[in-house]
Amino acid sequence: QVQLVESGGGLVQAGGSLRLSCAASGGIFSLYAMGWYRQGPGKQRESVAGITSGSSTNYADSVKGRFTISRDNAKNTVYLQMNSLKPEDTAVYYCKARYWGDDYWGQGTQVTVSS
């Protein structure tokens, strides 16, 4: 069973930065494909960024050039560095792991960007 715990959310002014972390336990972390998703108020959950077990990355168009996903297999942790934050980035951010075809989700962390 894979368990995920996000941290690093908070309140930040527009233009600021935050770094989210997602610590994983269970299974073999280096084999996980990891992703960050977000759900804003009144919106559907959407993919923000993903990173494969081989560290290939992909990003939503809305965050390209501002957000960076990375992973540290020694620490069983995936990160999301968020720069140049905008009010529209306000959302609950979730971490997801895909492992042997099954998806596992964290509990989410709130990011609020004030204008």
N, CA, C and O atoms as a GROMACS GRO file, in nm:
protein
  460
    1GLN      N    1   0.085  -0.119   0.000
    1GLN     CA    2   0.000   0.000   0.000
    1GLN      C    3   0.088   0.124   0.000
    1GLN      O    4   0.180   0.137   0.081
    2VAL      N    5   0.060   0.216  -0.092
    2VAL     CA    6   0.136   0.340  -0.103
    2VAL      C    7   0.064   0.449  -0.026
    2VAL      O    8  -0.057   0.467  -0.040
    3GLN      N    9   0.137   0.522   0.054
    3GLN     CA   10   0.082   0.637   0.125
    3GLN      C   11   0.159   0.762   0.086
    3GLN      O   12   0.282   0.760   0.072
    4LEU      N   13   0.085   0.871   0.068
    4LEU     CA   14   0.144   0.998   0.024
    4LEU      C   15   0.104   1.109   0.120
    4LEU      O   16  -0.012   1.118   0.160
    5VAL      N   17   0.199   1.193   0.156
    5VAL     CA   18   0.172   1.305   0.244
    5VAL      C   19   0.231   1.432   0.183
    5VAL      O   20   0.352   1.443   0.166
    6GLU      N   21   0.142   1.527   0.149
    6GLU     CA   22   0.187   1.654   0.092
    6GLU      C   23   0.214   1.755   0.203
    6GLU      O   24   0.157   1.748   0.311
    7SER      N   25   0.302   1.848   0.172
    7SER     CA   26   0.329   1.960   0.263
    7SER      C   27   0.381   2.078   0.181
    7SER      O   28   0.416   2.063   0.064
    8GLY      N   29   0.385   2.194   0.244
    8GLY     CA   30   0.444   2.310   0.180
    8GLY      C   31   0.346   2.412   0.129
    8GLY      O   32   0.387   2.518   0.080
    9GLY      N   33   0.217   2.385   0.139
    9GLY     CA   34   0.120   2.484   0.095
    9GLY      C   35   0.114   2.602   0.188
    9GLY      O   36   0.175   2.602   0.295
   10GLY      N   37   0.040   2.703   0.147
   10GLY     CA   38   0.027   2.822   0.230
   10GLY      C   39  -0.029   2.938   0.153
   10GLY      O   40  -0.079   2.923   0.041
   11LEU      N   41  -0.018   3.054   0.215
   11LEU     CA   42  -0.065   3.180   0.156
   11LEU      C   43   0.056   3.258   0.105
   11LEU      O   44   0.153   3.277   0.178
   12VAL      N   45   0.048   3.303  -0.018
   12VAL     CA   46   0.159   3.377  -0.077
   12VAL      C   47   0.102   3.488  -0.166
   12VAL      O   48  -0.007   3.474  -0.221
   13GLN      N   49   0.175   3.596  -0.179
   13GLN     CA   50   0.132   3.703  -0.267
   13GLN      C   51   0.163   3.669  -0.413
   13GLN      O   52   0.253   3.590  -0.442
   14ALA      N   53   0.087   3.727  -0.502
   14ALA     CA   54   0.112   3.708  -0.644
   14ALA      C   55   0.257   3.745  -0.677
   14ALA      O   56   0.311   3.845  -0.629
   15GLY      N   57   0.319   3.660  -0.759
   15GLY     CA   58   0.460   3.678  -0.793
   15GLY      C   59   0.555   3.602  -0.703
   15GLY      O   60   0.674   3.590  -0.732
   16GLY      N   61   0.502   3.550  -0.595
   16GLY     CA   62   0.584   3.476  -0.500
   16GLY      C   63   0.606   3.332  -0.540
   16GLY      O   64   0.565   3.288  -0.647
   17SER      N   65   0.672   3.259  -0.451
   17SER     CA   66   0.707   3.119  -0.476
   17SER      C   67   0.671   3.031  -0.358
   17SER      O   68   0.666   3.076  -0.243
   18LEU      N   69   0.646   2.906  -0.388
   18LEU     CA   70   0.627   2.802  -0.288
   18LEU      C   71   0.687   2.673  -0.342
   18LEU      O   72   0.695   2.654  -0.464
   19ARG      N   73   0.728   2.587  -0.252
   19ARG     CA   74   0.771   2.454  -0.292
   19ARG      C   75   0.689   2.351  -0.217
   19ARG      O   76   0.690   2.346  -0.094
   20LEU      N   77   0.618   2.269  -0.292
   20LEU     CA   78   0.540   2.161  -0.235
   20LEU      C   79   0.625   2.034  -0.232
   20LEU      O   80   0.707   2.010  -0.321
   21SER      N   81   0.602   1.955  -0.129
   21SER     CA   82   0.668   1.826  -0.117
   21SER      C   83   0.564   1.718  -0.101
   21SER      O   84   0.456   1.741  -0.046
   22CYS      N   85   0.596   1.600  -0.149
   22CYS     CA   86   0.508   1.484  -0.133
   22CYS      C   87   0.597   1.367  -0.094
   22CYS      O   88   0.676   1.317  -0.174
   23ALA      N   89   0.582   1.324   0.030
   23ALA     CA   90   0.662   1.212   0.082
   23ALA      C   91   0.583   1.083   0.067
   23ALA      O   92   0.466   1.075   0.104
   24ALA      N   93   0.649   0.983   0.012
   24ALA     CA   94   0.582   0.856  -0.016
   24ALA      C   95   0.638   0.746   0.072
   24ALA      O   96   0.755   0.748   0.111
   25SER      N   97   0.552   0.650   0.101
   25SER     CA   98   0.595   0.530   0.173
   25SER      C   99   0.521   0.411   0.115
   25SER      O  100   0.410   0.423   0.062
   26GLY      N  101   0.585   0.294   0.127
   26GLY     CA  102   0.526   0.174   0.070
   26GLY      C  103   0.574   0.153  -0.072
   26GLY      O  104   0.589   0.249  -0.147
   27GLY      N  105   0.598   0.031  -0.109
   27GLY     CA  106   0.641   0.003  -0.244
   27GLY      C  107   0.784   0.047  -0.272
   27GLY      O  108   0.861   0.070  -0.179
   28ILE      N  109   0.817   0.060  -0.398
   28ILE     CA  110   0.950   0.101  -0.442
   28ILE      C  111   0.935   0.235  -0.511
   28ILE      O  112   0.891   0.241  -0.626
   29PHE      N  113   0.970   0.342  -0.443
   29PHE     CA  114   0.941   0.477  -0.491
   29PHE      C  115   1.000   0.502  -0.629
   29PHE      O  116   0.937   0.569  -0.712
   30SER      N  117   1.118   0.450  -0.655
   30SER     CA  118   1.183   0.478  -0.783
   30SER      C  119   1.103   0.424  -0.902
   30SER      O  120   1.126   0.464  -1.016
   31LEU      N  121   1.011   0.334  -0.876
   31LEU     CA  122   0.928   0.278  -0.983
   31LEU      C  123   0.797   0.355  -1.003
   31LEU      O  124   0.724   0.330  -1.100
   32TYR      N  125   0.767   0.448  -0.912
   32TYR     CA  126   0.642   0.522  -0.924
   32TYR      C  127   0.650   0.625  -1.036
   32TYR      O  128   0.754   0.688  -1.056
   33ALA      N  129   0.540   0.642  -1.109
   33ALA     CA  130   0.519   0.764  -1.185
   33ALA      C  131   0.443   0.859  -1.093
   33ALA      O  132   0.344   0.820  -1.032
   34MET      N  133   0.490   0.981  -1.082
   34MET     CA  134   0.432   1.076  -0.987
   34MET      C  135   0.371   1.195  -1.060
   34MET      O  136   0.414   1.233  -1.169
   35GLY      N  137   0.270   1.252  -0.998
   35GLY     CA  138   0.209   1.369  -1.058
   35GLY      C  139   0.154   1.463  -0.953
   35GLY      O  140   0.120   1.423  -0.842
   36TRP      N  141   0.146   1.588  -0.991
   36TRP     CA  142   0.078   1.689  -0.910
   36TRP      C  143  -0.049   1.732  -0.984
   36TRP      O  144  -0.048   1.755  -1.105
   37TYR      N  145  -0.157   1.741  -0.910
   37TYR     CA  146  -0.286   1.784  -0.960
   37TYR      C  147  -0.336   1.897  -0.871
   37TYR      O  148  -0.286   1.917  -0.760
   38ARG      N  149  -0.434   1.970  -0.921
   38ARG     CA  150  -0.493   2.074  -0.837
   38ARG      C  151  -0.642   2.086  -0.866
   38ARG      O  152  -0.690   2.053  -0.975
   39GLN      N  153  -0.712   2.134  -0.766
   39GLN     CA  154  -0.855   2.157  -0.780
   39GLN      C  155  -0.887   2.292  -0.719
   39GLN      O  156  -0.880   2.311  -0.597
   40GLY      N  157  -0.921   2.386  -0.805
   40GLY     CA  158  -0.956   2.520  -0.760
   40GLY      C  159  -1.102   2.526  -0.719
   40GLY      O  160  -1.178   2.433  -0.746
   41PRO      N  161  -1.143   2.634  -0.655
   41PRO     CA  162  -1.282   2.650  -0.611
   41PRO      C  163  -1.378   2.639  -0.729
   41PRO      O  164  -1.367   2.714  -0.826
   42GLY      N  165  -1.472   2.548  -0.719
   42GLY     CA  166  -1.571   2.533  -0.824
   42GLY      C  167  -1.520   2.472  -0.953
   42GLY      O  168  -1.588   2.476  -1.055
   43LYS      N  169  -1.400   2.418  -0.949
   43LYS     CA  170  -1.340   2.363  -1.071
   43LYS      C  171  -1.315   2.213  -1.056
   43LYS      O  172  -1.314   2.159  -0.946
   44GLN      N  173  -1.295   2.148  -1.170
   44GLN     CA  174  -1.258   2.008  -1.168
   44GLN      C  175  -1.109   1.995  -1.140
   44GLN      O  176  -1.030   2.086  -1.164
   45ARG      N  177  -1.073   1.878  -1.088
   45ARG     CA  178  -0.932   1.851  -1.064
   45ARG      C  179  -0.860   1.842  -1.199
   45ARG      O  180  -0.910   1.782  -1.294
   46GLU      N  181  -0.741   1.904  -1.205
   46GLU     CA  182  -0.666   1.905  -1.330
   46GLU      C  183  -0.521   1.867  -1.304
   46GLU      O  184  -0.467   1.888  -1.195
   47SER      N  185  -0.459   1.812  -1.407
   47SER     CA  186  -0.318   1.777  -1.398
   47SER      C  187  -0.233   1.902  -1.408
   47SER      O  188  -0.260   1.990  -1.490
   48VAL      N  189  -0.132   1.910  -1.326
   48VAL     CA  190  -0.040   2.025  -1.327
   48VAL      C  191   0.095   1.984  -1.385
   48VAL      O  192   0.148   2.050  -1.474
   49ALA      N  193   0.149   1.874  -1.334
   49ALA     CA  194   0.281   1.829  -1.378
   49ALA      C  195   0.297   1.682  -1.346
   49ALA      O  196   0.235   1.630  -1.252
   50GLY      N  197   0.380   1.615  -1.424
   50GLY     CA  198   0.407   1.474  -1.400
   50GLY      C  199   0.553   1.442  -1.421
   50GLY      O  200   0.624   1.512  -1.493
   51ILE      N  201   0.597   1.335  -1.356
   51ILE     CA  202   0.735   1.289  -1.373
   51ILE      C  203   0.736   1.137  -1.370
   51ILE      O  204   0.680   1.075  -1.280
   52THR      N  205   0.801   1.078  -1.468
   52THR     CA  206   0.804   0.933  -1.477
   52THR      C  207   0.913   0.875  -1.387
   52THR      O  208   0.990   0.948  -1.325
   53SER      N  209   0.917   0.743  -1.382
   53SER     CA  210   1.022   0.677  -1.305
   53SER      C  211   1.159   0.709  -1.364
   53SER      O  212   1.260   0.704  -1.293
   54GLY      N  213   1.163   0.740  -1.491
   54GLY     CA  214   1.288   0.778  -1.556
   54GLY      C  215   1.315   0.926  -1.555
   54GLY      O  216   1.409   0.974  -1.620
   55SER      N  217   1.232   1.001  -1.481
   55SER     CA  218   1.246   1.146  -1.462
   55SER      C  219   1.213   1.229  -1.585
   55SER      O  220   1.256   1.344  -1.595
   56SER      N  221   1.138   1.173  -1.679
   56SER     CA  222   1.081   1.256  -1.785
   56SER      C  223   0.966   1.336  -1.726
   56SER      O  224   0.891   1.286  -1.643
   57THR      N  225   0.954   1.461  -1.770
   57THR     CA  226   0.853   1.550  -1.710
   57THR      C  227   0.756   1.602  -1.815
   57THR      O  228   0.786   1.606  -1.934
   58ASN      N  229   0.640   1.642  -1.767
   58ASN     CA  230   0.543   1.710  -1.852
   58ASN      C  231   0.466   1.809  -1.767
   58ASN      O  232   0.454   1.792  -1.646
   59TYR      N  233   0.415   1.912  -1.831
   59TYR     CA  234   0.349   2.022  -1.760
   59TYR      C  235   0.223   2.066  -1.833
   59TYR      O  236   0.213   2.057  -1.956
   60ALA      N  237   0.128   2.114  -1.755
   60ALA     CA  238   0.014   2.182  -1.814
   60ALA      C  239   0.062   2.313  -1.876
   60ALA      O  240   0.156   2.375  -1.826
   61ASP      N  241  -0.002   2.353  -1.984
   61ASP     CA  242   0.039   2.476  -2.051
   61ASP      C  243   0.033   2.596  -1.956
   61ASP      O  244   0.115   2.688  -1.966
   62SER      N  245  -0.061   2.594  -1.865
   62SER     CA  246  -0.082   2.709  -1.775
   62SER      C  247   0.033   2.730  -1.677
   62SER      O  248   0.045   2.837  -1.617
   63VAL      N  249   0.117   2.628  -1.658
   63VAL     CA  250   0.225   2.639  -1.560
   63VAL      C  251   0.364   2.626  -1.622
   63VAL      O  252   0.464   2.641  -1.552
   64LYS      N  253   0.371   2.598  -1.750
   64LYS     CA  254   0.502   2.584  -1.816
   64LYS      C  255   0.586   2.709  -1.797
   64LYS      O  256   0.538   2.821  -1.815
   65GLY      N  257   0.711   2.688  -1.762
   65GLY     CA  258   0.802   2.800  -1.741
   65GLY      C  259   0.794   2.860  -1.602
   65GLY      O  260   0.879   2.941  -1.565
   66ARG      N  261   0.694   2.820  -1.524
   66ARG     CA  262   0.680   2.872  -1.387
   66ARG      C  263   0.696   2.764  -1.281
   66ARG      O  264   0.751   2.789  -1.174
   67PHE      N  265   0.649   2.644  -1.312
   67PHE     CA  266   0.654   2.533  -1.216
   67PHE      C  267   0.756   2.430  -1.262
   67PHE      O  268   0.777   2.410  -1.382
   68THR      N  269   0.820   2.365  -1.165
   68THR     CA  270   0.915   2.258  -1.195
   68THR      C  271   0.888   2.140  -1.103
   68THR      O  272   0.883   2.155  -0.981
   69ILE      N  273   0.870   2.023  -1.162
   69ILE     CA  274   0.853   1.901  -1.085
   69ILE      C  275   0.987   1.828  -1.082
   69ILE      O  276   1.060   1.826  -1.181
   70SER      N  277   1.018   1.770  -0.967
   70SER     CA  278   1.141   1.694  -0.954
   70SER      C  279   1.119   1.583  -0.852
   70SER      O  280   1.021   1.584  -0.778
   71ARG      N  281   1.211   1.490  -0.849
   71ARG     CA  282   1.199   1.380  -0.753
   71ARG      C  283   1.336   1.348  -0.694
   71ARG      O  284   1.439   1.365  -0.759
   72ASP      N  285   1.334   1.303  -0.570
   72ASP     CA  286   1.454   1.258  -0.501
   72ASP      C  287   1.425   1.116  -0.455
   72ASP      O  288   1.358   1.095  -0.353
   73ASN      N  289   1.473   1.019  -0.528
   73ASN     CA  290   1.442   0.880  -0.496
   73ASN      C  291   1.505   0.837  -0.363
   73ASN      O  292   1.454   0.747  -0.296
   74ALA      N  293   1.614   0.900  -0.325
   74ALA     CA  294   1.677   0.866  -0.197
   74ALA      C  295   1.590   0.909  -0.080
   74ALA      O  296   1.597   0.851   0.029
   75LYS      N  297   1.509   1.012  -0.102
   75LYS     CA  298   1.421   1.063   0.005
   75LYS      C  299   1.276   1.023  -0.016
   75LYS      O  300   1.189   1.063   0.062
   76ASN      N  301   1.248   0.944  -0.119
   76ASN     CA  302   1.110   0.903  -0.150
   76ASN      C  303   1.017   1.024  -0.158
   76ASN      O  304   0.905   1.021  -0.106
   77THR      N  305   1.063   1.127  -0.223
   77THR     CA  306   0.989   1.254  -0.224
   77THR      C  307   0.986   1.313  -0.364
   77THR      O  308   1.084   1.308  -0.439
   78VAL      N  309   0.871   1.369  -0.398
   78VAL     CA  310   0.857   1.447  -0.520
   78VAL      C  311   0.826   1.590  -0.481
   78VAL      O  312   0.757   1.616  -0.382
   79TYR      N  313   0.877   1.683  -0.560
   79TYR     CA  314   0.861   1.826  -0.530
   79TYR      C  315   0.790   1.897  -0.644
   79TYR      O  316   0.792   1.853  -0.759
   80LEU      N  317   0.729   2.007  -0.609
   80LEU     CA  318   0.677   2.099  -0.710
   80LEU      C  319   0.721   2.239  -0.671
   80LEU      O  320   0.668   2.298  -0.577
   81GLN      N  321   0.818   2.291  -0.743
   81GLN     CA  322   0.862   2.428  -0.723
   81GLN      C  323   0.773   2.520  -0.805
   81GLN      O  324   0.764   2.506  -0.927
   82MET      N  325   0.708   2.613  -0.738
   82MET     CA  326   0.613   2.701  -0.804
   82MET      C  327   0.663   2.845  -0.792
   82MET      O  328   0.673   2.899  -0.682
   83ASN      N  329   0.694   2.905  -0.904
   83ASN     CA  330   0.741   3.043  -0.909
   83ASN      C  331   0.641   3.130  -0.983
   83ASN      O  332   0.553   3.081  -1.054
   84SER      N  333   0.655   3.260  -0.966
   84SER     CA  334   0.568   3.357  -1.034
   84SER      C  335   0.422   3.319  -1.018
   84SER      O  336   0.346   3.314  -1.115
   85LEU      N  337   0.383   3.292  -0.896
   85LEU     CA  338   0.247   3.246  -0.870
   85LEU      C  339   0.144   3.354  -0.902
   85LEU      O  340   0.168   3.473  -0.886
   86LYS      N  341   0.030   3.307  -0.947
   86LYS     CA  342  -0.080   3.395  -0.986
   86LYS      C  343  -0.203   3.360  -0.902
   86LYS      O  344  -0.213   3.248  -0.851
   87PRO      N  345  -0.295   3.453  -0.886
   87PRO     CA  346  -0.417   3.421  -0.811
   87PRO      C  347  -0.490   3.298  -0.866
   87PRO      O  348  -0.552   3.224  -0.791
   88GLU      N  349  -0.483   3.278  -0.996
   88GLU     CA  350  -0.552   3.163  -1.055
   88GLU      C  351  -0.485   3.030  -1.023
   88GLU      O  352  -0.539   2.924  -1.056
   89ASP      N  353  -0.369   3.033  -0.961
   89ASP     CA  354  -0.306   2.910  -0.913
   89ASP      C  355  -0.364   2.865  -0.779
   89ASP      O  356  -0.329   2.757  -0.730
   90THR      N  357  -0.450   2.945  -0.721
   90THR     CA  358  -0.512   2.908  -0.594
   90THR      C  359  -0.591   2.779  -0.609
   90THR      O  360  -0.679   2.769  -0.694
   91ALA      N  361  -0.560   2.682  -0.526
   91ALA     CA  362  -0.624   2.550  -0.536
   91ALA      C  363  -0.574   2.462  -0.423
   91ALA      O  364  -0.479   2.495  -0.352
   92VAL      N  365  -0.639   2.348  -0.408
   92VAL     CA  366  -0.583   2.240  -0.328
   92VAL      C  367  -0.498   2.157  -0.423
   92VAL      O  368  -0.544   2.113  -0.529
   93TYR      N  369  -0.375   2.135  -0.384
   93TYR     CA  370  -0.280   2.060  -0.467
   93TYR      C  371  -0.265   1.919  -0.412
   93TYR      O  372  -0.243   1.898  -0.293
   94TYR      N  373  -0.279   1.824  -0.502
   94TYR     CA  374  -0.273   1.683  -0.465
   94TYR      C  375  -0.155   1.615  -0.536
   94TYR      O  376  -0.121   1.647  -0.649
   95CYS      N  377  -0.098   1.523  -0.466
   95CYS     CA  378   0.008   1.438  -0.520
   95CYS      C  379  -0.054   1.304  -0.556
   95CYS      O  380  -0.139   1.252  -0.482
   96LYS      N  381  -0.012   1.247  -0.668
   96LYS     CA  382  -0.060   1.116  -0.708
   96LYS      C  383   0.056   1.027  -0.748
   96LYS      O  384   0.150   1.072  -0.814
   97ALA      N  385   0.048   0.903  -0.708
   97ALA     CA  386   0.146   0.801  -0.749
   97ALA      C  387   0.075   0.694  -0.830
   97ALA      O  388  -0.033   0.649  -0.794
   98ARG      N  389   0.138   0.655  -0.938
   98ARG     CA  390   0.089   0.541  -1.015
   98ARG      C  391   0.192   0.431  -1.002
   98ARG      O  392   0.309   0.448  -1.034
   99TYR      N  393   0.145   0.316  -0.952
   99TYR     CA  394   0.236   0.206  -0.919
   99TYR      C  395   0.169   0.076  -0.958
   99TYR      O  396   0.063   0.044  -0.904
  100TRP      N  397   0.226   0.005  -1.047
  100TRP     CA  398   0.170  -0.121  -1.096
  100TRP      C  399   0.025  -0.106  -1.139
  100TRP      O  400  -0.059  -0.192  -1.111
  101GLY      N  401  -0.004   0.006  -1.206
  101GLY     CA  402  -0.137   0.028  -1.262
  101GLY      C  403  -0.240   0.084  -1.166
  101GLY      O  404  -0.352   0.114  -1.207
  102ASP      N  405  -0.204   0.099  -1.041
  102ASP     CA  406  -0.296   0.155  -0.942
  102ASP      C  407  -0.256   0.299  -0.909
  102ASP      O  408  -0.138   0.333  -0.906
  103ASP      N  409  -0.357   0.382  -0.884
  103ASP     CA  410  -0.334   0.521  -0.847
  103ASP      C  411  -0.357   0.542  -0.698
  103ASP      O  412  -0.450   0.488  -0.639
  104TYR      N  413  -0.268   0.620  -0.639
  104TYR     CA  414  -0.276   0.654  -0.497
  104TYR      C  415  -0.268   0.806  -0.485
  104TYR      O  416  -0.192   0.871  -0.555
  105TRP      N  417  -0.349   0.860  -0.395
  105TRP     CA  418  -0.358   1.006  -0.378
  105TRP      C  419  -0.322   1.047  -0.237
  105TRP      O  420  -0.347   0.974  -0.140
  106GLY      N  421  -0.263   1.165  -0.227
  106GLY     CA  422  -0.244   1.227  -0.098
  106GLY      C  423  -0.369   1.301  -0.055
  106GLY      O  424  -0.470   1.302  -0.126
  107GLN      N  425  -0.361   1.364   0.062
  107GLN     CA  426  -0.478   1.431   0.118
  107GLN      C  427  -0.492   1.574   0.067
  107GLN      O  428  -0.597   1.636   0.086
  108GLY      N  429  -0.390   1.626   0.004
  108GLY     CA  430  -0.394   1.760  -0.051
  108GLY      C  431  -0.336   1.865   0.041
  108GLY      O  432  -0.334   1.849   0.163
  109THR      N  433  -0.288   1.973  -0.020
  109THR     CA  434  -0.239   2.088   0.056
  109THR      C  435  -0.289   2.216  -0.012
  109THR      O  436  -0.284   2.228  -0.134
  110GLN      N  437  -0.335   2.309   0.068
  110GLN     CA  438  -0.397   2.430   0.014
  110GLN      C  439  -0.289   2.532  -0.025
  110GLN      O  440  -0.197   2.560   0.051
  111VAL      N  441  -0.304   2.586  -0.144
  111VAL     CA  442  -0.221   2.698  -0.191
  111VAL      C  443  -0.314   2.813  -0.222
  111VAL      O  444  -0.407   2.800  -0.302
  112THR      N  445  -0.289   2.925  -0.159
  112THR     CA  446  -0.370   3.044  -0.182
  112THR      C  447  -0.277   3.158  -0.225
  112THR      O  448  -0.181   3.191  -0.155
  113VAL      N  449  -0.308   3.216  -0.340
  113VAL     CA  450  -0.228   3.326  -0.394
  113VAL      C  451  -0.312   3.452  -0.391
  113VAL      O  452  -0.416   3.460  -0.457
  114SER      N  453  -0.267   3.550  -0.316
  114SER     CA  454  -0.342   3.675  -0.305
  114SER      C  455  -0.293   3.775  -0.409
  114SER      O  456  -0.176   3.776  -0.446
  115SER      N  457  -0.385   3.859  -0.454
  115SER     CA  458  -0.349   3.958  -0.558
  115SER      C  459  -0.305   4.088  -0.496
  115SER      O  460  -0.271   4.182  -0.568
   0.00000   0.00000   0.00000
